[in-house]
Amino acid sequence: MLVTTSLRFLFALTVTAAVTAAVALPPTAAHAAPPSDVKPVRVVVLVDESGSLKDQDVRRERAAAQLIALSELSPQSQVAVVGFGSSNAPGQSAVDIVCPLTGVETAQDRESLSRCVEKLRLRGSGEGNDTDHAAALEQALDIMGKPDDQQRAKIVFLLTDGVLDVKNSPQYGADAQARNANAQDQITRSLGDAKQGQVQIWPLGFGAADKSALDAFAAGGWVQPCGDQKTATPTARVVASSADVERSLLEAFAYARCAGIEKSVTDSLDAGATIDLKVNIPIIATDGSIVVVKRDKRIQVAYFDPENTQVPKQGELKESTFQAAGESGPVESLRIRNPLPGEWVIRLTSPPGVSRQDVSATVVWQGALRASISLSNPRPRPGEQVNVRLRLQTRTGTITDPAALEGLRFSARMSGDGFQEVPVELGDTGEGADRAQGDGEYSGPIVIPATATGALSFVGKVTGPGVAGDERPYATRIAGPADRLRAQVELTPATVEPGGTLAGAVRITNEAEPVQLGLRLVDVPGTVTLSAQRLQAPTGSSEQPLELRVGSDAGEGEVSGMVQVLDPAGQVVAEEFVSVDVQPPTPLWQRALQALLILLLVLAVALPFLLARRRARRRAADPSELTLHLFDRLGEPYISRLQAPLGEGPEFTFEVRDGLLVRTYGTGYAVRRGPGRTVLVRDPSGRELDPLSPGQPIALPNGMYLGVDDGRARGGAEQPAYGPAQPYQSRTTHRPMPGDDLL
């Protein structure tokens, strides 16, 4: 019965889960898109058009310049492209501004840049086809000097296949032999201006380019764009041929703007064929560009995210924003804001009639991250130890994956009145001041100098390849004699559904008069709020409740930031990081499936026990080893015998007819086993008689006596019922009687 009922319930539950699973689930709310925080740049690409080039070299240079224009990550950036040769006669110009300084905010802006790059050309002898690096650099600095309300980082890329050659350019002096030296002097002066104006110069040479001259360009400009990142230091590159220009320039571009670049994937695409190129976007990336070099504009490109969903080329999907450009040219890119991390597939399809092409795909990305810094005690006293805590956040939450943080450097420093700046060593080892290993929170202890007197400040810093390094300051003051209030926030990371709450507490020690403290959230999105902005701090020790509310419109994902407790003067007295994983309610079908799995697990564990217990109970109640004896007088042999039936349940019935025990079915006397070795008998009227035990007969209402022999009590051995040892048993041998019933 138990098994049958359980199976019926499981079947009903399974059907319910299956039916519910077919119902479409409502979409989760999307995060509001925050404003872009990738630092913008102003880029000038100088492209050699001299006569030493070949047509193929110019095509490669165009593609390289298009890579820069289409790869840029910040919508606030600006790009200009300048071709250069020389000015050898009246009417000639050493420079051609083929693309004036143009923003890259819209797809149309980037398409415009891609098209104007096509105006780069191979100069003929009548156009000034020597190599004037001096004029090219001067033009780049003139563009960099234009007013800039964004304070963009300034980067110049120089593509050339030769050395400075202006011996035919009269503007460098009447003496042709001195012209190159004069132009070199101008370059030296321009490099000084570049350093003063914080303009980076990244030279890229191929063919007969002079590496030492290009090294001077790189070293002469601004050389500290990304702090201590060695890859971000301007460096001259010389490749074997123009075929290597595209990848090399793209690498230089990524390093120059403190971005990361993934390995390029290259393959050959036949006419009428389709191939997939696979590239990776790391979890730490908040902005990325997938750049595809397809050579022939007729080749079609589609992009699939790590969940195998084809993404739009314009618009939004899954909290990401997409903007494609260059579809009508040989180089195409897809700029993605908040990309889904993982392996992306770029599908290229060539129509019939297009010749075999080498195609490639590369990802340029940047982590536009921010550091959050916290102190275990925001108002320390001189000589006290505090723990400095630093963690890194993307736009959508805190990064806790150790693999994603590998290669990044977390550091902090402390300064203040009365002492010199002190570095703070941070680690995520789970030892000492660090609360847990591998949780993305880097911590380190520091003792406040005994000489500290007033202002106290900390600066947390995160640097690393691909990361727009962030410094987060933290200002406070040394606690004075009047500071008699201490507090500690307890807030455990938790998973909360939209519309739910996260409970915490504030432990307070107040050695002064009762005061009211303030609460505030820092770096927490508006979908999470405090249930109260104030809490009471009575005199003595107390614990006050703290509650965070997650809005019903909160999107799925981690919410991070900080909660702070403020004294009446507005000073921070306690704080703690916020870590809330917002997950939508579990769908009904999933809850039903989980209940089904739990039930199956419980049954798998409990069913053998229940079956064994049932068997034990049935065995204990089984009367089949009982034999009843009927006596007309005590001390005499029995006159009739009845053995209990086999397998008919825990109770059997009989009647006494003409001095015989007769088996019946539901009428007459009822017999069943009782506690211990007793046998319970119920007369035909339903009255319970005295308990019956082996060797102790009981009187029946008709004046006869009923005894019982229990084979189980005797160990199952065959022995004479009521043998001579029993005082009421007759010593006369029993004669078989016609009334004996052996059923």
C-alpha positions, 0 to 999 in steps of 0.5 A: 500500500505504501509503495503504491501510494508513493508511486502514484504521488511521484507520477502526479508530481512528474506530470505537474512538473512537465506541464508547468515546464511548457509554460513560457517564463517571464523575462528578467528585468535588465540592468540599467545601462550605466554611462561609459567609463572607458577612458577616451583617446585622441589618435592620429595615424601617420601612414607612409605614402612614399614611392618605395611602397608597392600597391600591396603595401598600401592596401595593408596600411589602409587595413591597419589604419581601419583596424584602429578606427574600427577597434576603438572602445570609447564612444568619446574617442577621436581618430584622424588619419594622415598620409605623408610623403614629401614636398619637393616642388611648388603645389606639393604637400608633404602631408594629406589629412585623409581623415580629419579628426572624427569622433567614433560615437556612432556607427556612421562615424566609424563607417565614415572613417573606414571610407576615408582611409581608402583615400590613402594612396601610393604617391607618384614622382610628381606628388612628392614621394620621398619620406618626410617624418618631420612634417608628418610628426608636426602635423600630428602634434598640430592635431593633438593641440586642438582644444579638448574638453575631454582631456583625452589621452594622446596617441600617435601611430607612425607607419613607415617603410623607410628612413627620413629622406628630404634631400629634395625638399627645399623647405629644409634649406638650400643645401641639399646635403644639410636637409636631412640633418635640419629635418632631424633637428625639427623632429628632435624639437617636435619630440620635446613638444610631444613629451611636454604635451604627454603625446605617446608615439608608437612607430611601426616599420617594415621593409627598409625602416631604420629601427634605431630611428624609430626607437628615438621616436618611441623614447622621445614622446610621453612614455608613462601612459599606464603606470608600471605596465611594461607593455604599455610603454611606447616601443618601436616595432619593425616587421618583416613585411607589410603582411605583418603590419595589421596584427602588429599595429593592432597590438600597439594600439591595444597596449597604447590605450591600456587595453588587452588583446587576445590571440588572433585567429586566421583561416582561409575562406574559399568561394561559396564557403562558410567558416567559423573563427573562435575568439575569447572575451575574458570575464574581466572585460567590460568593453570589447571590439571583435575586429574581422579582417575579411579583405573582400567587402562581399564576405558576410559576417555573423557573430554568436555569443558564448550561449550560441545566440546570434547577436544583433549588429546594432542594438541591445541583447542580454544587457549588452550593447552592440554597434557594428561598423565597416560592413561595406569594407574590407575590415569590419568590427563589432563593438560590445559594451558589457560583453558576455564572457567566454568563447565567441564564434565569428561566422564568415560566408563568402558568396560564389565568385569571390577568390580564396581569402585569408581572413582573421578575427581579433578581440581588443578589450578593456576592463573599465573597473573600479576599486572599492576600499574599506577599513576595518575601523574607519576612526583608528587611534595612534598605535592601533592596527587596522585592516585595509580591504580592497576589491575590484568591481565591473559594472555588473558586480564584484570579480571573485574568480581568482583566474580572472584576477590573475595578473592584476596587482592590488596595492595600497598606501597610507599617509597622514599628518605626523608621518611619512607615506607607508605602503600597505601589503595586500593579499587574498590568501585567507591568512592574517587580515584577509577573511577568506582565500580566493574571494576577490577581497585583498586585505592587509594589516597596518599599524597607525603610527604613534606620531599620527595626529589628524588627517589620515588617508589611504589610496587603493590601486589596481593595475594590470594588463587590459585594466584601466587602472583605478585609484580609489582614495579614502579620507578619514581622521585619527580618533580623538579623546572625545571619540567614544563611539565604536561600531561594527557592521555585520552583513553576510553575502547572500542570494536574494530574489527581486523584492526580497531583503538582506538582514544584517546588524550593527554592533555599537559600543557608546561610552557617551550620551545616546545619539542617532547614527546615519546609514548610507550606501556607496557604489550600490545601484538604486535597485537596492535601498536601506530600510531605514536611514537612521538607527539609535545608539544608546549608552553602552553596548547594543545591537541594532538591526540593519536591512537592505531591500532589493527592488522588485525590478532588480535584474539578475546578477551580483550587486556590490558596494558598501554600507556605512554608518555615520556619526552625528558629525557625518564621519564614518564610524563603521562600514562593510562591503555589500555582496548580494546575488540577485536571482529570480524566483525559481520557476514552478516547474523547477521547484516541482522537479527539485521536490521530485528529486528530493522525494526520490532521494528520501524514498531511496533512503527510507523505503528499505527501512520501511519495508524491513520494519513492515516485514518485522511487524507482519512477522510479529503479528503472524498467528500461524504458529499458534495452536488452540486447545479446547478443554471441558475440564482443567487437568484433563486432556484437550478434546479439540485442537485448531491450528492457526491458518497461514497467510490470512492476516494477523487475526483468525476466527473460530466457533465452538460447536458440539465440543469442537473448535471449528474454523470460521471466516469473520464470525465467532471468537477472534484471536490475534497476538498481543504484547509479549507472549500473550494471545488476545481473544474476543468472544462473539459479542465483542468482549475481550477475554482475559489474555491467553498465554501458553500453559495458562488456559482461560475460561470461555462463556460456555463453561469450557476452557481455551488453551494455546500452544505457541510454536514460536515461543518453543523455538519451532520444535514439535513438542506435545501440547500441555505435557505431563509437566503441567499440573492441570494436564492429564497424564492420560495419553490423548486419543485422536478425536474426530473434532481435531482440526489441523487446518 
